[in-house]
Amino acid sequence: MKSATISGKRLLAASAAFAATALVLAGCAGGANTGTGSSGSLTIGTTDKVTTLDPAGSYDNGSFAVMNQVFPFLMNTPYGSPEVKPDIAVSGTFTSPTEYTVILKKGLKFANGHDLTSSDIKFTFDRQLKINDPNGPASLLVNLESVSAPDPTTVVFKLKSANDQTFAQVLSSPAGPIVDEQVFSADKVTPDQTIVKGDAFAGQYTITSYKFNELIAYKANPGYQGLLGKAKTANVNVKYYASSSNLKLDVQKGGIDVAFRSLSATDIESLRTDKNVKVVDGPGGEIRYIVFNFNSQPYGATSTTPDPAKALAVRQAAADLVDRASIAKQVYKNTYTPLYSYVPAGLTGATEVLKTLYGDGNGGPSLDKAKAALAAAGVSTPVSLDLQYNNEHYGPSSGDEYALVKDQLEKGGLFKVNLQQTEYVQYVKDRVKDVYPAYQLGWFPDYSDADNYLSPFFVKENFVGNHYDNPDVQALIAQQLSTTDKAARTKLIEEIQAKVAADLSTLPLLQGAQVAVVGKSVTGTDQTLDASFKFRYAALAKS
């Protein structure tokens, strides 16, 4: 990929969120970490791989974990809260129903010395929409029409639909990391080494050394001016593991200070009794699910025997056969719970529509119902289904999870499942190229609102990229985004889940919590394992 370094700032124009009425979010000089300096060092271990450091090219938890440390946001969530507040901004306000105006703090700079102005903000969001990478988060910006920068500290977002109830949260999401227009390409994903060499960071940390999916060295950024305050620890090293068993061994023996994503449920259960470590649990919005590709699945649109009715029957039969409770208990020791809809339990608007619609009507499987669905559509059995999963990115228990899914689907001879797995960096490329008829995905929310489990999945140009296209669902998603009456919005969210459940674009399986394992002297873990679902290294320290 060509390195595209911009020689200078673009010229700024010469002239100078959650309700229809103006909403001003007061600026905050510092979060819970308001110390004047940082000291010490610690090492974090993870199996959660990075795909790219460029926010336009990745939409996965491993990459976003890095971005949360090094990039600034207009809006962010303070420690211990899912509610957004200004980060490098002074305020955010609806100045009209379709205009959201952000005022930046003055004197902002990137670590490389470049000024951080409204021009960088406009550049950041313009390139997200222009690049529109299939593995990127541009689908979160579906309601963004344009961005203007009338002066160096003012940014105006023009929205397609009025009164967007989620837009301030979107600015804190994977679509929101602010990048340096003098380092990043305007129309292509920028290579990691270009970003690191350009020192294009303005978050709590900068990256001083970068070895792709092996080791990242971070240093506290003294110039950070955002919501979260100074980092408690001056130097953080993140070590990437291919094996969760090695991750467990290292945290047990003190080779690393923190293990975060992904230890097996058995390992976590074992570590709870180890006196040398602490297991810290936090609220979870993670979901695990199967994606059906509407083109390449059995009887899909580009298969040798396309038939929408038969394709739907295949999805329905799968939904009738899966036994979520067995997966949660046998594989995950109940660290996950069954998920019976698209919005997880605990969020406003969540239902359990799949529980009654499929299987035995009470959450369990039903072979008879699966047989009937296939027979009614004239589907010959067994149905041959290639099912892809990834042990590397989604944790070591994925192999056991999908072995059990295979057994469940093959019950009664209705399916013949061919399980396959691919290295994750290739996996994310293949899945959006219709290579996999059905495959595993997991999801960590970008913000704590039901829409984050709807828009990225079910708008026409969605992150899943499985060719699901239901105009009625899309219209309802747009409607709920701009509905200010909470009760009315909740009903719309429930209606969306019902319609998607009838189509089965994806098959939700499980909902899980956040878990970190830390050395006895590590503090701050409970502070960052919060409902924002962002694991911020700057909250951590060793006593």
Residue pairs with C-beta under 8 A, 6 or more apart in sequence:
1 188
1 189
1 190
1 191
2 185
2 188
3 185
3 190
3 191
3 194
4 184
4 185
4 186
4 187
4 188
4 190
5 182
5 183
5 194
5 198
6 181
6 182
6 183
6 184
6 186
7 182
8 182
9 115
9 117
9 119
9 181
9 182
10 119
10 123
10 181
12 117
12 118
12 119
12 149
12 151
12 152
13 148
13 149
13 150
13 151
15 150
15 151
16 150
16 151
16 154
17 23
17 92
17 93
17 94
17 100
17 164
17 165
17 166
17 167
17 168
18 165
18 168
19 94
19 163
19 484
20 94
20 97
20 162
20 163
20 484
21 94
22 93
22 94
22 95
23 92
23 93
23 94
23 168
24 91
24 92
24 93
25 75
25 84
25 85
25 86
25 91
25 92
25 93
25 168
26 85
26 86
26 91
27 85
27 86
27 89
27 90
27 91
27 105
28 78
28 85
28 86
28 227
30 227
30 228
30 229
30 230
31 78
31 79
31 227
31 228
31 229
32 78
32 79
32 80
32 228
32 229
32 527
32 539
33 79
33 228
33 229
33 230
33 231
33 232
33 538
33 539
34 229
34 230
35 229
35 230
35 232
36 230
37 230
37 234
38 220
38 230
38 231
38 232
38 233
38 234
39 233
39 234
40 233
40 234
40 235
40 541
40 542
41 233
41 234
41 235
41 236
41 237
42 233
42 235
42 236
42 237
42 257
42 258
42 522
42 540
42 541
42 542
43 236
43 237
43 238
43 239
43 255
43 256
43 257
43 258
44 236
44 237
44 238
44 239
44 256
44 257
44 258
44 259
44 260
44 537
44 540
45 238
45 239
45 240
45 241
45 247
45 250
45 251
45 256
45 258
45 259
45 260
46 62
46 65
46 238
46 239
46 240
46 241
46 247
46 259
46 260
46 261
46 262
47 240
47 241
47 242
47 243
47 244
47 247
47 261
47 262
47 392
47 393
47 395
47 396
48 61
48 62
48 65
48 240
48 260
48 261
48 262
48 393
49 62
49 213
49 240
49 392
49 393
49 424
49 425
50 58
50 62
50 63
50 66
50 192
50 212
50 213
50 240
51 57
51 58
51 60
51 62
51 63
51 135
51 424
51 425
51 428
52 58
52 63
52 189
52 192
53 63
53 66
53 67
53 192
53 195
53 196
54 179
54 184
54 189
54 190
54 191
54 192
54 195
55 67
55 71
55 124
55 128
55 136
55 137
55 174
55 175
55 176
55 177
55 179
56 127
56 128
56 131
56 133
56 136
56 137
56 138
56 189
57 131
57 133
57 135
57 136
57 189
58 64
58 135
58 136
58 137
58 174
59 135
59 136
59 137
59 174
59 463
60 135
60 393
60 428
61 261
61 442
61 444
62 261
62 393
64 174
64 444
65 261
65 535
66 207
66 216
66 238
67 174
67 177
68 203
68 534
68 535
68 536
69 203
69 204
69 205
69 218
69 236
69 536
69 537
69 538
70 201
70 203
70 204
70 205
70 206
70 207
70 218
70 221
71 177
71 178
71 179
71 201
71 202
71 203
72 87
72 88
72 108
72 116
72 177
72 178
72 202
72 203
72 224
72 226
73 87
73 88
73 171
73 172
73 176
73 177
73 178
73 226
74 86
74 87
74 88
74 89
74 92
74 102
74 104
74 121
74 155
74 171
74 172
74 176
74 178
75 84
75 85
75 86
75 87
75 89
75 92
75 168
75 169
75 171
75 172
75 176
76 84
76 85
76 86
76 87
76 172
76 226
76 227
76 228
77 83
77 84
77 85
77 172
77 447
77 530
77 532
77 534
78 85
78 227
78 228
79 228
79 527
79 528
79 530
79 536
79 539
80 527
80 530
81 530
81 531
81 532
82 447
82 448
82 530
82 531
82 532
84 168
84 169
84 171
84 172
84 447
85 227
86 92
86 102
86 227
87 172
87 226
87 227
87 228
88 104
88 105
88 108
88 116
88 178
88 202
88 225
88 226
89 102
89 103
89 104
89 105
90 103
90 104
90 105
91 102
91 103
92 100
92 101
92 102
92 103
92 168
92 171
93 100
93 101
94 100
94 101
94 163
95 101
95 156
97 162
97 163
98 145
98 158
98 159
98 160
98 161
98 162
99 156
99 157
99 158
99 159
100 156
100 157
100 159
100 164
100 167
100 168
101 154
101 155
101 156
101 157
102 121
102 154
102 155
102 156
102 157
102 171
103 153
103 154
104 116
104 117
104 118
104 121
104 152
104 153
104 154
104 155
105 153
105 225
106 153
107 225
108 115
108 116
108 117
108 202
108 225
109 115
109 116
109 202
109 223
110 116
110 180
110 199
110 200
110 201
110 202
111 199
111 200
111 201
111 202
111 206
111 221
111 223
112 180
112 183
112 198
112 199
112 200
114 180
114 182
114 183
114 200
115 152
116 178
116 180
116 202
117 149
117 152
117 153
118 149
118 150
118 151
118 152
118 153
118 154
118 155
119 149
119 152
119 181
120 178
120 179
120 180
120 181
121 147
121 149
121 155
121 178
122 147
122 148
122 149
122 155
123 179
123 181
123 184
123 186
124 177
124 178
124 179
124 181
125 141
125 144
125 147
125 157
125 175
126 147
126 186
127 179
127 184
127 185
127 186
127 187
128 136
128 137
128 138
128 141
128 175
129 138
129 141
129 144
130 186
130 187
131 138
131 187
131 188
131 189
132 138
132 461
133 189
134 432
134 465
135 428
135 429
135 432
136 189
137 173
137 174
137 175
137 446
137 456
137 463
138 175
138 461
139 455
139 456
139 459
139 461
139 462
139 463
140 170
140 173
140 174
140 175
140 446
140 455
140 456
141 170
141 175
142 160
142 455
142 459
142 461
143 159
143 160
143 161
143 164
143 167
143 478
143 481
144 157
144 158
144 159
144 160
145 158
145 159
145 160
146 157
146 158
147 155
147 156
147 157
147 158
148 155
148 156
148 158
149 155
149 156
150 156
157 167
159 167
161 478
161 481
161 482
162 482
163 482
163 483
163 484
164 170
164 481
164 482
165 449
165 451
165 480
165 481
165 482
165 483
165 484
165 489
166 447
166 449
166 451
166 452
166 455
166 481
169 446
169 447
169 448
169 449
169 452
170 176
170 446
170 447
172 446
172 447
173 446
173 447
173 452
174 446
175 446
178 202
179 200
180 198
180 200
180 202
182 198
182 200
183 190
183 194
183 195
183 198
183 200
184 190
184 195
184 200
192 210
192 212
193 210
196 207
196 210
199 206
201 207
201 221
202 221
202 223
202 224
203 221
203 224
203 226
204 220
204 221
204 224
204 226
204 228
204 230
204 231
204 536
204 537
204 538
205 218
205 219
205 220
205 221
205 231
205 236
205 537
205 538
206 218
206 219
206 221
207 216
207 217
207 218
207 219
208 217
208 218
208 219
209 215
209 216
209 217
210 216
210 217
213 240
214 239
214 240
215 237
215 238
215 239
215 240
216 237
216 238
217 235
217 236
217 237
218 235
218 236
218 237
218 238
218 537
219 234
219 235
220 230
220 231
220 233
220 234
220 235
220 538
221 231
224 230
224 231
228 536
228 538
229 538
230 538
231 537
231 538
232 524
232 538
232 539
232 540
232 541
233 537
233 538
233 540
233 541
233 542
236 537
236 540
238 537
239 250
239 256
241 247
241 250
242 392
243 396
244 262
244 263
244 264
244 267
244 395
244 396
245 267
245 396
247 256
247 259
247 263
248 259
248 263
248 267
248 270
248 271
248 517
249 255
250 256
250 259
251 257
251 258
251 259
251 271
251 277
251 517
251 518
251 519
252 271
252 274
252 276
252 277
254 276
254 519
257 518
257 519
257 521
257 522
257 540
257 542
258 516
258 517
258 518
258 519
258 522
258 525
258 540
259 516
259 517
259 518
260 516
260 517
260 535
261 395
262 394
262 395
262 396
263 271
263 395
263 396
263 515
263 517
264 395
264 396
264 397
265 331
265 332
265 333
265 335
265 336
265 397
266 333
266 397
268 279
268 333
268 335
268 515
268 517
269 333
271 277
271 279
271 517
272 279
276 519
276 520
277 517
277 518
277 519
277 520
278 517
278 518
278 519
278 520
278 522
278 525
279 515
279 516
279 517
280 515
280 516
280 517
280 518
280 525
280 526
280 529
281 513
281 514
281 515
281 529
282 513
282 514
282 515
282 516
282 526
282 529
282 530
283 346
283 513
283 514
283 529
283 530
283 531
283 533
284 511
284 512
284 513
284 514
284 533
285 344
285 346
285 347
285 444
285 445
285 448
285 511
285 531
285 533
286 442
286 443
286 444
286 511
286 512
286 513
286 514
286 533
287 339
287 344
287 442
287 443
287 453
287 508
287 509
287 510
287 511
287 512
288 336
288 339
288 394
288 401
288 440
288 441
288 442
288 443
288 508
288 509
288 510
288 511
288 512
289 339
289 440
289 441
289 442
289 443
289 506
289 507
289 508
289 509
290 318
290 387
290 405
290 438
290 439
290 440
290 441
290 506
290 507
290 509
291 431
291 436
291 438
291 439
291 440
291 441
291 464
291 466
291 505
291 506
292 315
292 437
292 438
292 466
292 504
292 505
292 506
292 507
293 300
293 434
293 436
293 437
293 438
293 439
293 466
293 467
294 300
294 301
294 311
294 466
294 467
294 468
294 469
294 505
295 301
295 302
295 303
295 434
295 466
295 467
296 302
296 303
296 434
296 435
296 436
296 437
297 303
297 311
297 314
297 315
297 385
297 437
297 438
298 310
298 311
298 314
298 383
298 384
298 385
298 437
299 305
299 306
299 307
299 308
299 310
299 311
299 314
299 379
300 306
300 311
300 437
301 308
301 467
302 434
307 377
309 377
310 377
310 378
310 379
312 377
312 503
312 504
313 373
313 374
313 376
313 377
313 379
314 374
314 379
314 383
314 385
315 504
315 507
316 358
316 370
316 373
316 504
317 370
317 371
317 373
317 374
317 379
317 383
317 414
317 415
318 370
318 385
318 409
318 415
318 438
318 504
318 507
319 354
319 357
319 358
319 359
319 504
319 507
320 358
320 359
320 365
320 366
320 367
320 369
320 370
320 373
321 359
321 365
321 366
321 367
321 370
321 408
321 409
321 411
321 414
321 415
322 359
322 365
322 405
322 408
322 409
322 507
322 509
323 364
323 365
323 408
324 338
324 339
324 340
324 363
324 509
324 510
325 338
325 363
325 364
326 404
326 408
327 336
327 338
327 401
327 404
327 405
327 509
327 510
328 334
328 336
328 337
328 338
328 510
330 400
330 404
331 397
331 400
331 401
331 404
332 397
332 401
332 510
332 512
335 512
335 513
335 515
336 510
336 511
336 512
336 513
337 345
337 510
337 511
337 512
338 363
338 509
338 510
338 511
339 345
339 508
339 509
339 510
339 511
340 352
340 353
340 354
340 355
340 363
340 508
341 350
341 351
341 352
341 353
341 354
341 355
341 497
341 501
341 508
342 453
342 454
342 457
342 496
342 497
342 500
342 501
342 506
342 508
343 349
343 350
343 351
343 450
343 453
343 454
343 493
343 497
344 350
344 453
344 511
345 511
347 448
347 449
347 450
347 453
348 450
348 486
348 490
348 493
349 450
349 489
349 490
349 493
349 494
349 497
350 450
351 494
351 497
351 498
352 363
353 497
353 498
353 501
354 501
354 508
355 361
355 362
355 363
356 362
357 501
357 502
358 366
358 369
359 365
359 366
359 369
360 366
360 369
365 408
365 411
367 411
367 412
367 414
370 412
370 414
371 412
371 414
374 381
374 383
374 414
381 413
381 414
381 415
382 410
382 413
382 414
382 415
382 416
383 414
383 415
383 416
384 415
384 416
384 418
385 409
385 415
385 416
385 417
385 418
385 437
385 438
386 418
386 420
386 436
386 437
386 438
387 402
387 405
387 406
387 409
387 417
387 418
387 419
387 420
387 437
387 438
387 439
387 440
388 420
388 421
388 422
388 427
388 430
388 431
388 436
388 438
388 439
388 440
389 398
389 399
389 401
389 402
389 419
389 420
389 421
389 439
389 440
390 398
390 421
390 422
390 424
390 427
390 440
391 398
391 399
391 421
392 423
392 424
393 424
393 427
393 442
394 440
394 442
398 421
398 440
399 421
402 419
402 440
403 419
405 417
405 509
406 417
406 419
409 415
409 417
410 416
410 417
421 427
422 430
430 436
431 439
431 441
431 465
432 465
434 467
441 464
441 506
443 453
444 533
445 452
445 453
445 533
446 452
446 456
447 532
448 531
448 532
448 533
450 493
451 477
451 480
451 481
451 493
454 477
454 480
454 493
454 496
455 462
455 477
455 481
456 462
456 463
456 464
457 463
457 464
457 500
457 505
457 506
458 468
458 470
458 473
458 474
458 477
458 496
458 500
458 505
459 474
459 477
460 469
460 474
462 468
464 505
464 506
466 505
466 506
468 503
468 505
470 499
470 500
470 503
470 505
472 499
473 496
473 499
473 500
473 503
476 492
476 495
476 496
476 499
477 496
479 492
480 489
480 492
480 493
480 496
483 489
483 492
514 529
514 533
514 535
516 525
516 529
516 535
518 525
519 542
521 542
521 543
522 540
522 541
522 542
522 543
523 540
523 541
523 542
523 543
524 539
524 540
524 541
525 539
525 540
527 539
528 534
528 535
528 536
528 537
528 539
528 540
529 535
